[in-house]
Amino acid sequence: MISAAQCRAARGLLNWTQAELASAASVGVVTVRQFEGGSAEPRPATLTVIRQAFETAGVQFIPENGGGAGVRMRDRG
């Protein structure tokens, strides 16, 4: 899945607010706020739709590979 830090970083890449992510993923803004703030761990299905919203917008999630998990924009070339 994705971490709260990856979620914040992905929003930064897209210059999205929490409300814009919530809209794109069809979840509540409180869900995004609590996840990113570490006060709640969303259900796996919620994390899946958040990830899908980011991937649709062009974000790639980089798995833990010795250098740490991360995010980047997909090469559109």
SERO-4910 file (N, C-alpha, C, O; in steps of 0.05 Angstrom, whole numbers):
BEGIN
 pado doro    nc1    nc2    nc3   cac1   cac2   cac3    cc1    cc2    cc3    oc1    oc2    oc3
  Met    A     17    -24      0      0      0      0     17     25      0     41     24     -6
  Ile    A      6     48      6     20     73      7     21     83     36      4     77     52
  Ser    A     42     98     42     45    110     68     33    138     69     27    150     48
  Ala    A     29    149     92     20    177     95     40    196     82     32    215     69
  Ala    A     66    191     86     86    208     74     84    207     43     87    228     30
  Gln    A     80    184     32     77    182      3     53    197     -7     53    209    -28
  Cys    A     32    196      9      7    210      2     12    240      1      4    253    -18
  Arg    A     25    250     22     31    279     23     49    287     -1     45    308    -13
  Ala    A     69    270     -6     88    276    -28     74    276    -55     79    293    -72
  Ala    A     57    256    -59     42    254    -84     24    279    -88     22    289   -110
  Arg    A     11    287    -67     -5    312    -69     12    335    -76      4    353    -92
  Gly    A     36    336    -65     54    358    -71     62    358   -100     64    379   -113
  Leu    A     68    335   -111     75    333   -140     53    344   -158     58    356   -178
  Leu    A     28    338   -150      5    346   -166     -5    374   -158    -23    385   -172
  Asn    A      5    385   -137     -4    410   -126    -34    409   -119    -50    427   -124
  Trp    A    -42    386   -107    -69    381    -99    -73    387    -70    -55    383    -54
  Thr    A    -96    398    -63   -104    401    -35   -115    374    -25   -120    356    -41
  Gln    A   -119    372      1   -132    348     11   -160    345      0   -169    323     -6
  Ala    A   -174    367     -4   -201    366    -15   -200    356    -44   -218    341    -52
  Glu    A   -180    364    -59   -179    355    -87   -173    325    -88   -184    311   -105
  Leu    A   -155    315    -71   -150    287    -70   -176    272    -62   -183    252    -74
  Ala    A   -189    282    -41   -214    269    -32   -234    267    -55   -247    246    -58
  Ser    A   -237    288    -70   -255    288    -93   -247    268   -114   -263    253   -124
  Ala    A   -221    268   -121   -211    250   -141   -214    221   -133   -218    203   -150
  Ala    A   -212    215   -107   -213    187    -98   -241    180    -88   -246    157    -80
  Ser    A   -260    199    -88   -287    195    -78   -287    185    -49   -301    166    -41
  Val    A   -271    199    -32   -270    194     -4   -274    220     10   -273    241     -2
  Gly    A   -279    219     36   -283    244     52   -256    258     57   -235    245     60
  Val    A   -257    284     58   -233    299     64   -223    293     92   -199    294     97
  Val    A   -241    286    110   -232    279    137   -216    253    136   -196    250    151
  Thr    A   -223    235    119   -208    210    115   -179    216    107   -160    205    118
  Val    A   -176    234     87   -149    242     78   -134    255    100   -111    249    105
  Arg    A   -147    274    114   -134    289    135   -124    270    158   -101    273    167
  Gln    A   -141    252    166   -134    233    187   -111    214    179    -93    209    194
  Phe    A   -112    205    154    -91    187    144    -65    202    143    -45    191    154
  Glu    A    -64    225    131    -39    240    128    -28    249    155     -4    251    159
  Gly    A    -46    254    174    -38    263    201    -31    240    219    -21    245    241
  Gly    A    -36    216    211    -28    193    227    -48    186    249    -42    169    267
  Ser    A    -71    198    249    -90    193    271   -109    169    265   -124    160    282
  Ala    A   -108    160    240   -125    137    232   -113    123    208   -100    135    191
  Glu    A   -116     97    208   -107     80    185   -131     72    169   -148     57    178
  Pro    A   -134     83    145   -157     76    128   -158     46    121   -138     32    123
  Arg    A   -182     37    114   -185     10    105   -169      6     79   -164     25     65
  Pro    A   -161    -19     74   -146    -24     49   -161    -15     24   -148     -5      5
  Ala    A   -187    -17     23   -202     -8      0   -200     22     -4   -199     32    -27
  Thr    A   -199     37     18   -196     66     16   -168     73      6   -166     91    -11
  Leu    A   -148     59     16   -120     65      6   -118     58    -24   -103     71    -38
  Thr    A   -132     37    -32   -132     30    -60   -143     52    -78   -132     58    -99
  Val    A   -166     64    -70   -178     85    -87   -161    110    -86   -160    125   -106
  Ile    A   -148    116    -64   -130    139    -63   -107    134    -82    -99    152    -97
  Arg    A    -95    111    -80    -72    105    -98    -81    106   -127    -66    117   -144
  Gln    A   -104     95   -134   -114     96   -161   -118    125   -171   -113    131   -194
  Ala    A   -128    142   -154   -132    170   -162   -105    183   -169   -103    197   -188
  Phe    A    -85    178   -152    -58    188   -158    -47    177   -184    -36    191   -200
  Glu    A    -49    151   -188    -38    138   -211    -52    148   -237    -39    151   -257
  Thr    A    -78    152   -235    -93    163   -258    -82    191   -265    -82    199   -289
  Ala    A    -74    206   -245    -63    233   -249    -34    233   -257    -22    254   -263
  Gly    A    -21    209   -258      6    208   -268     28    203   -248     52    204   -254
  Val    A     20    197   -223     40    191   -202     47    162   -202     30    145   -205
  Gln    A     73    156   -198     82    128   -195     92    125   -166    104    143   -155
  Phe    A     85    103   -154     95     97   -127    119     79   -129    118     58   -142
  Ile    A    140     86   -115    165     71   -116    166     55    -90    164     66    -68
  Pro    A    168     28    -93    169     11    -69    195     14    -53    215     25    -63
  Glu    A    194      5    -29    218      3    -12    238    -14    -27    233    -38    -32
  Asn    A    261     -3    -33    281    -18    -49    309    -13    -39    328    -13    -54
  Gly    A    312     -9    -13    338     -4     -2    343     26      1    359     34     17
  Gly    A    329     42    -15    333     71    -14    308     85     -2    308    109      1
  Gly    A    289     70      5    264     81     17    242     83     -4    248     87    -28
  Ala    A    218     81      5    195     84    -12    192    113    -21    202    131     -7
  Gly    A    180    118    -44    178    145    -54    156    148    -75    140    129    -79
  Val    A    155    171    -88    137    177   -109    151    193   -131    171    206   -125
  Arg    A    141    191   -155    151    208   -177    129    210   -198    110    194   -198
  Met    A    133    228   -216    114    231   -238    122    211   -260    146    207   -265
  Arg    A    102    199   -272    106    180   -294    118    195   -318    110    217   -324
  Asp    A    136    182   -331    148    193   -356    127    193   -377    117    171   -385
  Arg    A    120    215   -388     99    217   -408    110    214   -436     95    216   -456
  Gly    A    136    209   -438    149    206   -464    141    181   -478    151    176   -500
***
